[in-house]
Amino acid sequence: MVIVLLLSASIAAVQDRPAYRNASLTPDARARDLLGRMTIQEKFWQLYMSPGDLDDSTHDYTNGSFGLQVRLPDAERRSPNADAARAQVRAHVHKINSIQRYFVERTRLGIPIIPFEEALHGLMAPGATVFPQAIGLAATWDTSIASRVAQAAARETRSRGIRQALSPVVNIATDVRWGRVEETYGEDPFMSSVFGNVFVRAFERAGVVATPKHFVANVGDGGRDSYPIDLSVRQLDELHFPPFESAIRRSGARSIMTSYNSVDGLPATQNRWLLTDMLKRDWGFTGFVISDAAATGGATVLHYTEPNTPTAARHAWNSGLDVVFQSTWPQHRNYWEAVRTGMVSQAVIDSAVLRVLRVKFQLGLFEQPFVNVDSALSINGNPAHLQLAREAAAASVVLLKNENKALPLRRASGSIAVIGTDAIEARFGGYSGPGLQPVSILDGLRSAAGSAATIRHASGPGRFSFTPAVVPDEFLVQPGGAGPGLKGEYFDNNRMAGAPRLTRVDRQVDFRWTLSSPGRGIPVDWYSARWTGSLRVPAEGVKRIGVEGNDGYRLWIDGRLILDNWRKQSYRTQLADVNLPPGNHDFRLEYFESTGNARLRLVWDHGVPDESRARIAEAVSLARTNDVVIVVAGIEEGEFRDRAKLSLPGHQEELISAVAATGKPVVVVLVGGSAITMPWLDRVNAVVMAWYPGEQGGHGVADVVFGAVNPSGRLPVTFPIEEGQLPLVYNHKPTGRGDDYLDLTGHPLFPFGFGLSYTTFEYDSLRITPDTIGSTETAQVSFTVTNTGDRAGHEVVQLYIRDVLASVARPVQELRGFQRLRLDAGERRRISIPLSAASLAFRDESGRRVVEPGAIRVMVGSSSRDIRLRGFLELRPQSR
């Protein structure tokens, strides 16, 4: 009887258990059952993601959440030593587990969250390994190394309980002025597809949702981030769509992030043709689409296509967006308003929620929501990952010049001068964690040289020019000495007419009103302002004071007008010579704006010397007393940090020229994520592009400089001679005339695919088998490569094609295959690269994707401009 009662109770418990708790059912069936049990509030919160935790009691998560970006406080994000790094990993895992436990155990339906984070080149968290930046991984042209890096990063990410990576960036770097080139895999869609697939496949197989971004084409005219895109369907299809489509169809990406920019007049986040027609219908994407951070409201304050945020939210969801990504919890209110009031239909909401829930079930979060701390400690930053980071760093290095075999250096090179702040900073590039054991280039060189060479360092002038500083608040005094800051009066017109609409105390004059106005009631593009008070001059006095920003403005000191720029023309920095003695001086600054997008800063020079000349002189003196000089120079870039100039910033070019004038052998190591112009190129002996080589980058660069590793990196972007050549990519279409300028060639400084080695290679015996194929067939392009030098090395063989005659203009070259191979001195090897007819398809004049019959020129070489072998492949007409 007891057994019968227990069995009956067990059966009843199973029958009472909701279907979504039954792991034997399909994720889709479980998701549909759960969806039917949810309130509208619970549905909404599955469509809202933001950074956050449970520490703020005003943030109500009782209805659940899509997911959170869980981070340690800034004070805990550094890893000063191995023990601290382990403590940070432990704290991070405990925090994620505790947050997950709240959602699983204390919300009504127990729906787990998807903890998410950036993982562009390693998890962006303390205690995680930092690998070379994405552009450096592309520079390896080695999918094996990239795959191992992605697998290691995915393991570290998964072990923390993070189940979505907001990576990779598969946008095409069509203009090297763009500040985010470093995050990409370069300028070629085929290459970006290959490396994007490597990343996505590794993360998805590890149980972490990959999120290729940004959909689509978020670099526009002038290399500016998130500029509007007005491209034909053909150009989108040929250049910008392939990495996204490939990541979905071939590698199973379960999330896509939209871009900030507009596409053909519509914000990408609200573009139905992109998100529903193309992505979900044509490509069959079954995952969920998320916005970029705060992008949904951009339609209101940036693109001006929506009257308010709830309306923008309605159109975004109706167009195919699934999840709104915002930067804070309180911002949810505008989006909840659109759902609460019925602006978004129940069917649209249910469709989006179903996509999210389906992935949560696929991830196994309902069965295994927590992770093991000990496992995370053993995986994150382990020695094998650090060794892989070093291997990848060395493989990413591109040797751009090596006159008279200046490199590699012998370890017993006597004395070496290493110059530059980048030699000691160990910069990682954007979206990086702090690393576990960052090795600077100087430390790497010293470790490699050991006692065989003496290495001395001088900082040089650094990457920044001397600029006036923003006047700090402690030197600004309100009228009547009421306290620090200035009295700010704001008018809702650009003439300071009438009474101020807004009066407040501004601690500093350091404003950037790009997306908003100075305050409530002030138009975003039609206002004026006046700041009054006193300027407290320190003991050393003030030599110059002025304004940096949009005009017009005028400035009075002690009742005297010292700057009068009361007109709208440009952005500039203007300084007046004043030589103010210590003490308080009456102050007044007036400003007007008539178009918006304003920036304004009060700056001064109060005696801080410009030390750049002295630092250059110090570096030159050091160079003269050493046998070899290594100058490590770098650039500034990043998200929303696009470059108008591609030259080395600050006084670094002057430094290189001055050091080269000593007559000593000079090696320049460049740190950065994009192209650099080099007017000093002919004055130095060797140039090495190190990119942002990760936390083991110092060892990797030293391995190449001293010859332990033969350089094998190749450029994934084209380096121009001058900015005036831009945009400059290898795979452009034929021109109607020529490529050259009146005063400059149209050819690059260094072409796509370029890179030198310490050895030499020869190609011969090209065969294309068969030499005629149908539209569904594949040919093999085979050839022989021989290492004709005296040492082992890696060669990167590259396969390009060109359609000899097509119905629409086709690129002059297109990459269709590559392979990195190692050959011993004198070794000869036969290589075969497949070339399918399907990979040669394009949109014809009517917009259909076709494989047109005719001849295809097949080119094999060591770069896009160093073609060694050429043949032809014939495409047969389709039989009817």
Secondary structure, 3 states (H helix, E strand, C coil): CHHHHHHHHHHHHHHHCCHHHCCCCCHHHHHHHHHCCCCHHHHHHCCEEEECCCCCCCCCCCCCCCEEECCCCHHHCCCCCHHHHHHHHHHHHHHHHHHHHHHHHHCCCCCCCCCEECCCCCCCCCCCCCCCCHHHHHHCCCHHHHHHHHHHHHHHHHHCCCCEECCCECCCCCCCCCCCHHHCCCCCHHHHHHHHHHHHHHHHHCCCEECCECECCCECHHHCECCCECCCHHHHHHHHCHHHHHHHHCCCCCEEEECCCEECCEEHHHCHHHHHHHHHHHCCCCCEEECCCCCCCHHHHCCCCCCCHHHHHHHHHHHCCCEEECCCCCCHHHHHHHHHCCCCCHHHHHHHHHHHHHHHHHCCCCCCCCCCHHHHHHHCCCHHHHHHHHHHHHHHCEEEEEHHHCCCCCCCCEEEEEECCHHHHCCCCCCCCCCCCCCCHHHHHHHHHCCCEEEEEECCCCCCCCCCEECCHHHEECHHHCCECEEEEEECCCCCCCCCCEEEEECCCEEEECCCCCCCCCCCCCEEEEEEEEEEECCCCEEEEEEEEECCEEEEECCEEEEEECCCCCEEEEEEEEEECCEEEEEEEEEEECCCCEEEEEEEECCCCCCHHHHHHHHHHHHHCCCEEEEEEECCCCCCCCCCCCCCCCCHHHHHHHHHCCCCCEEEEEECCCCCCCCCHHHCCEEEECCCCCCCHHHHHHHHHCCCCCCCCCCCCCECCCHHHCCCCCCCCCCCCCCCCCCCCCCCCECCCCCECCCCEEEEEEEEECCEECCCCEEEEEEEEEECCCCCEEEEEEEEEEECCCCCCCCCCEEEEEEEEEECCCCEEEEEEEEECHHHCEECCCCCEECCCEEEEEEEECCCCCEEEEEEEEECCCCC
